Amino acid sequence: MYYGKTFKTYEELKEAIEKYIYYYNHKRIKRKLAGMSPVQ
């Protein structure tokens, strides 16, 4: 996910993690869920 990336501040890291969590739960398509995201 963020291997090799350096964040300058805690807030920068926190924002990146929050964006990834949103993507993971709302945008990512799962084949096991018949093409739906986990939230759907």
C-alpha positions in Angstrom: 0.0 0.0 0.0 2.5 2.6 1.1 5.7 0.6 0.9 8.7 2.8 0.5 6.6 6.1 0.8 7.7 8.6 3.4 5.2 10.9 4.9 6.3 14.3 6.3 3.6 14.7 8.8 1.2 12.5 10.8 -1.7 14.4 9.1 -0.4 13.4 5.7 -0.2 9.8 6.7 -3.7 9.9 8.3 -5.2 11.4 5.1 -3.6 8.8 2.9 -5.0 6.0 5.1 -8.5 7.5 5.2 -8.5 7.8 1.4 -7.4 4.1 1.0 -10.1 2.9 3.5 -12.7 4.8 1.5 -11.5 3.3 -1.7 -11.4 -0.2 -0.2 -14.9 0.0 1.1 -16.7 2.0 -1.6 -14.9 1.8 -4.9 -13.1 -1.5 -5.0 -15.0 -4.1 -7.0 -15.1 -7.7 -5.6 -15.7 -10.7 -7.9 -17.1 -12.7 -4.9 -19.7 -10.0 -4.4 -21.0 -10.2 -8.0 -19.1 -7.0 -9.1 -20.3 -4.9 -6.2 -18.2 -3.0 -3.6 -18.3 -4.2 0.0 -20.6 -1.3 1.0 -23.2 -2.2 -1.6 
